[in-house]
Amino acid sequence: MIDVIVVDDSAVVRKSLDRELSRRAGIDVVATAVDPYEARDQIVEHDPDVLTLDLEMPRMNGLTFLKQLMRHRPLPVVVVSSVAPKSSENALRALELGAVEVVPKPGSASSVPDVGKELVRSVRAAAKARPGRRDEPDATPAPSSADRATRPAGGPGVAGACRDLVLAIGASTGGTRAIESVLAGLPADIPPTMVVQHMSAGFTGPYAERLDRASPFAVEQARDGQPLEPGLVLVAPGDRHLLLRSSGSRRVACLRSGPPVNRHRPSVDALFRSVAEEAGGDSVAVLLTGMGDDGARGLKLIRDHGGRTVAQDEESSVVYGMPRAAAEMDAAEEIVSLDQMPRLITERIAGPAGRTAGPGR
């Protein structure tokens, strides 16, 4: 049984979340709290497995409470937030501070068809997560637009050496921080890159903007038909599958609103399958932390087509689900920790040296 405490200053929202979670098998809402002070007492009394947290509350806001919680009593936190621009920014800040999931608040302007199912999925994923305090982001200034403007696209370096290569990255629970960590360690002239992070619509746009500000290359939320370019990272919108397609002599991003794959839209498997079909051996695919098995079969398909494949190890994963599934079906050539990932990816996108023959290790 997953014991949950719901923290929100709105009685209507508390009742809604309590009702939605309590009617699901294996979940028990043991308490609700109107603010962080009441939540603190409830945590001491009930020792919950998961906390759902509003960020805009009286007396103490959710971000301040989350900082204190992760410092003194780390536990898995699911942020339940409005998708308004300011709220979305705060929700992403909460992920930096240690929250493991963020879902739209019921009734907020979101295109998620069933917020209740998304909430339940997130709580179940959080219950399997390894919570931990996130250190404050460093003060290294983000690259300026002038820096980007003066960088020659496709010039000497990694991307210039393999302009036809595509880098694909997929993640779920804990993945927002993992993706940020990986991208931060990659060279500015990376090949065209496509990213799927399981995240609700309304949050992926601000997430891409946050990555863009922290990266030496451009990061954007993908648009349908957008050409892939060296030095450009495209993030899947929260309610569309992101696929790789060819248009004449160019590769482009294709967005589709078809049914969920492995219960997700966007789906990592959907992206990886399209990369295997369109790029084959001219691809590097990376599967990071997350619950379930989305991405594992697609990773195996990329490997079978001659692409390079990497998965995150158990020790550094917030939830060792998707990488575990990939390891069990021999989809990943290499399984490494998160801190080793940027160096390994850089080596794999730099050229064919060291490529293994066929799918075997």
C-alpha positions in Angstrom: 0.0 0.0 0.0 1.2 3.5 -0.9 0.5 5.9 1.9 0.0 9.5 0.6 -0.4 12.9 2.2 -2.1 15.6 0.1 -1.0 19.2 0.7 -3.0 22.0 -0.8 -4.6 25.2 0.6 -7.8 24.6 -1.5 -10.4 22.4 0.2 -11.9 21.6 -3.2 -8.5 20.5 -4.6 -7.7 18.4 -1.5 -11.1 16.7 -1.7 -10.6 16.1 -5.5 -7.1 14.6 -5.1 -8.2 12.5 -2.1 -11.1 11.1 -4.0 -9.1 10.3 -7.1 -6.3 8.6 -5.3 -8.3 6.7 -2.6 -10.4 4.9 -5.2 -7.4 3.3 -6.8 -6.1 0.0 -5.6 -2.9 0.1 -3.6 -3.1 3.8 -2.7 -4.3 5.2 0.7 -4.6 8.9 1.4 -3.6 8.9 5.1 -4.0 12.6 5.7 -4.4 16.0 4.0 -2.9 19.3 5.0 -3.8 22.9 4.3 -0.2 24.3 4.4 3.4 23.2 5.0 3.1 23.7 8.8 0.2 21.2 9.0 2.0 19.0 6.5 5.1 18.8 8.7 3.0 17.5 11.6 1.2 15.0 9.4 4.5 13.7 8.0 5.8 13.1 11.5 2.6 11.3 12.5 2.0 9.1 9.4 5.5 8.7 7.8 4.0 8.7 4.2 5.5 7.1 1.1 4.6 10.0 -1.2 3.6 13.6 -0.7 1.5 15.6 -3.2 2.4 19.3 -3.0 0.8 22.5 -4.1 3.3 25.4 -4.6 1.2 28.4 -3.9 0.1 28.3 -0.3 -0.3 30.7 2.6 2.3 31.1 5.4 5.0 29.2 3.5 5.2 28.5 -0.2 5.8 25.1 -1.6 9.3 25.7 -2.8 10.5 26.9 0.6 8.9 23.8 2.2 10.4 21.5 -0.4 13.9 22.8 0.2 13.5 22.2 4.0 11.9 18.8 3.4 14.7 17.5 1.1 17.3 18.8 3.6 15.8 17.2 6.7 13.3 14.5 5.7 13.7 13.5 2.0 10.7 11.7 0.6 9.1 11.4 -2.9 7.2 14.5 -3.8 4.7 14.9 -6.7 4.0 18.6 -7.5 0.4 19.3 -8.4 0.5 22.7 -10.2 -1.4 25.0 -12.5 0.1 25.2 -16.0 0.0 29.0 -15.9 3.5 30.3 -17.0 4.6 31.4 -13.5 3.3 28.2 -11.9 5.0 26.1 -14.6 8.4 27.8 -13.9 7.9 27.2 -10.2 7.1 23.5 -10.9 10.3 23.1 -12.9 12.2 24.8 -10.0 10.6 22.2 -7.7 12.0 19.4 -9.9 15.4 21.0 -9.5 15.0 20.9 -5.7 14.2 17.2 -5.6 10.5 16.7 -6.6 10.3 13.6 -8.8 7.1 14.4 -10.8 4.9 17.3 -11.8 1.3 17.0 -12.9 -1.4 19.5 -13.8 -3.8 20.6 -11.1 -7.4 19.4 -11.8 -9.3 22.1 -13.7 -6.1 23.9 -14.9 -5.8 24.7 -18.6 -4.3 21.4 -19.7 -4.9 19.2 -22.6 -4.3 16.1 -20.5 -7.4 14.0 -21.2 -7.5 12.4 -17.8 -5.6 14.3 -15.1 -6.7 11.6 -12.5 -4.8 8.9 -14.3 -1.8 11.0 -14.7 -1.8 11.8 -11.0 -2.1 8.1 -10.1 0.7 7.1 -12.5 2.9 9.8 -11.0 2.2 8.8 -7.4 2.9 5.1 -8.2 6.2 6.1 -10.0 7.2 8.4 -7.1 6.7 5.6 -4.6 9.4 3.7 -6.4 11.8 6.7 -6.5 14.9 7.4 -4.6 14.3 10.9 -3.1 17.3 13.1 -2.4 18.2 16.7 -1.8 19.2 18.6 -4.9 22.1 21.0 -4.4 21.5 24.6 -5.5 22.3 25.1 -9.2 25.7 26.6 -9.7 26.1 30.2 -10.7 27.7 29.6 -14.0 26.2 32.0 -16.4 24.2 30.6 -19.3 25.6 31.1 -22.8 24.4 34.3 -24.3 22.5 34.6 -27.6 25.6 36.3 -29.0 27.7 33.3 -28.1 25.3 31.1 -30.1 25.2 33.5 -33.0 29.0 33.4 -33.4 29.3 29.6 -33.3 29.6 28.1 -36.8 26.9 25.5 -37.2 28.3 22.2 -38.4 31.9 23.6 -38.1 34.9 21.7 -36.9 34.2 19.4 -34.0 31.7 16.6 -33.2 28.8 17.8 -35.3 31.0 18.7 -38.2 32.5 15.3 -38.2 29.1 13.5 -38.3 26.5 15.7 -39.8 24.2 12.8 -40.6 24.2 11.4 -37.1 21.0 11.8 -34.9 21.1 11.7 -31.1 17.9 10.6 -29.3 17.3 10.7 -25.6 14.4 9.4 -23.6 13.4 9.6 -19.9 10.6 9.5 -17.5 10.5 9.8 -13.6 13.6 11.7 -12.5 14.4 12.5 -16.1 14.1 16.3 -16.1 17.2 16.5 -13.9 19.0 13.6 -15.7 18.5 15.2 -19.1 19.7 18.5 -17.8 22.8 16.8 -16.4 23.6 15.0 -19.7 23.1 18.0 -21.9 25.2 20.2 -19.7 28.2 17.9 -20.3 27.9 17.6 -24.1 29.8 19.8 -26.6 28.3 22.8 -28.2 28.4 21.3 -31.7 26.3 18.3 -30.9 24.5 16.6 -33.8 20.8 17.1 -34.2 19.2 15.9 -31.0 15.6 14.7 -30.2 14.4 14.4 -26.6 11.3 12.7 -25.1 10.6 13.4 -21.5 7.3 12.1 -20.0 5.8 15.4 -19.0 2.3 16.9 -19.3 1.4 19.5 -21.8 2.0 23.0 -20.4 5.3 22.1 -18.8 7.4 20.9 -21.7 7.6 24.4 -23.3 8.9 26.0 -20.2 11.2 23.0 -19.7 12.7 23.4 -23.1 13.2 27.2 -22.4 14.9 26.4 -19.1 17.3 23.9 -20.9 18.0 26.5 -23.6 19.1 29.1 -21.0 21.4 26.5 -19.4 22.9 25.1 -22.6 25.7 26.1 -25.0 23.4 25.0 -27.9 19.8 25.9 -28.8 17.0 23.9 -27.2 13.4 24.3 -28.4 10.1 22.6 -28.1 9.7 20.7 -31.4 7.4 22.0 -34.2 5.9 19.8 -36.8 8.1 19.8 -39.9 11.0 21.5 -38.2 14.3 20.6 -39.8 16.9 18.9 -37.7 20.2 20.8 -37.5 23.5 20.4 -35.7 23.6 22.3 -32.5 19.8 22.1 -32.0 18.0 20.0 -29.4 14.2 19.4 -30.0 12.0 18.5 -27.0 8.7 16.6 -27.6 5.6 18.6 -26.7 3.7 17.1 -23.7 0.8 15.8 -25.8 2.4 14.7 -29.1 4.6 11.9 -30.2 7.9 13.2 -31.6 9.1 11.2 -34.7 12.0 11.4 -37.1 11.1 11.6 -40.7 12.7 12.4 -44.1 11.6 15.3 -46.3 13.5 15.3 -49.5 17.2 15.4 -48.6 16.5 16.7 -45.0 15.5 15.1 -41.8 12.6 16.8 -40.0 10.7 16.5 -36.7 7.2 15.0 -37.1 4.5 15.5 -34.4 1.6 13.1 -34.2 -1.4 12.9 -31.9 -2.1 9.2 -32.2 -2.9 6.9 -29.3 -0.5 6.6 -26.4 2.3 4.1 -26.8 3.1 2.2 -23.6 0.5 4.5 -21.9 2.5 7.6 -22.9 2.2 10.4 -25.4 4.9 11.4 -26.1 6.5 7.9 -26.1 10.2 7.1 -26.1 9.5 3.9 -28.0 7.7 5.9 -30.7 10.7 8.2 -31.1 13.3 5.4 -31.0 11.4 3.3 -33.6 11.4 6.2 -36.0 15.1 6.8 -35.4 15.9 3.2 -36.1 13.9 3.3 -39.4 15.1 6.7 -40.6 18.7 6.9 -39.3 19.7 3.3 -38.6 23.4 3.1 -37.9 23.7 6.9 -38.0 22.2 7.2 -34.5 23.1 7.2 -30.9 20.2 6.5 -28.4 20.2 7.1 -24.7 17.6 5.7 -22.2 17.5 7.4 -18.8 15.7 6.9 -15.5 12.0 6.2 -15.5 9.2 3.8 -14.4 7.9 1.1 -16.7 9.5 -0.1 -20.0 8.9 2.7 -22.5 11.9 3.0 -24.8 13.4 -0.4 -24.2 12.1 -2.0 -27.3 12.9 1.0 -29.4 16.4 1.0 -28.0 16.8 -2.6 -29.0 15.6 -1.8 -32.5 18.1 1.0 -32.9 20.9 -1.4 -31.7 19.7 -4.1 -34.2 19.9 -1.4 -37.0 23.5 -0.7 -36.1 23.0 2.4 -33.9 24.9 3.0 -30.6 22.8 2.5 -27.5 23.4 3.5 -23.9 21.3 3.1 -20.7 21.6 4.6 -17.3 22.7 2.3 -14.4 20.6 1.4 -11.4 22.6 3.3 -8.8 22.2 6.7 -10.4 18.6 6.2 -11.6 15.8 7.8 -9.6 13.6 4.9 -10.8 15.3 1.9 -12.4 12.5 0.8 -14.6 13.0 1.8 -18.2 16.8 1.2 -18.1 16.3 -2.1 -16.4 13.9 -3.3 -19.1 16.5 -2.3 -21.7 19.2 -4.2 -19.9 17.1 -7.3 -19.6 16.5 -7.4 -23.4 20.1 -6.6 -24.2 19.1 -3.4 -25.9 22.0 -1.3 -24.5 25.5 -1.7 -25.6 26.7 0.1 -22.5 25.1 0.8 -19.1 26.8 3.6 -17.2 26.2 6.1 -14.4 24.7 9.5 -15.0 28.0 11.3 -14.4 29.7 9.1 -17.0 27.0 9.6 -19.6 28.2 12.9 -21.2 31.7 11.6 -21.8 30.5 8.3 -23.3 27.9 10.0 -25.5 30.6 12.5 -26.7 32.8 9.6 -27.7 30.0 7.8 -29.5 28.9 10.8 -31.5 32.5 11.7 -32.4 33.0 8.9 -34.9 32.9 5.2 -35.6 36.0 4.3 -33.6 35.4 1.4 -31.2 32.0 0.4 -32.8 31.0 -3.1 -32.0 30.1 -5.4 -34.8 26.4 -6.2 -34.7 24.1 -6.2 -31.7 26.2 -8.5 -29.5 28.6 -7.1 -26.8 
